[in-house]
Amino acid sequence: QVQLVESGGGLVQTGGSLRISCAASGTVSAINAMGWYRQAPEKEGEMVALITNGGGTKYADSVKGRFTISRDNAKSTLYLQMNSLKPEDTAVYYCNADLWLGYSASSWGQGTQVTVSS
């Protein structure tokens, strides 16, 4: 299996920047696409950004042009660079990995809180 641990969340002012990371361990060779999702209070969870093994990316419309997802396969680490942050970006951000273990599976991190003050 794969374990995911997020880090780098915190409190930032509107317009500021923050980079969050997700370190993978375990059977990292099983990881295919990875992504960031977020859950804000009293709102449905949403996909923020996805990245394939080949580096293809997809973003939610709400973060396009502000957020950048990247991965360092040598370090088994996923990143999300967040610029021009807005109060509506406040949420718990979760890292996800799609796995192939001879069958499809998915792994989630424990989440990291990002709070943007107005």
Order of alpha helices (4+ residues) and beta strands (2+ residues): beta-beta-beta-beta-beta-beta-beta-beta-beta-beta-beta
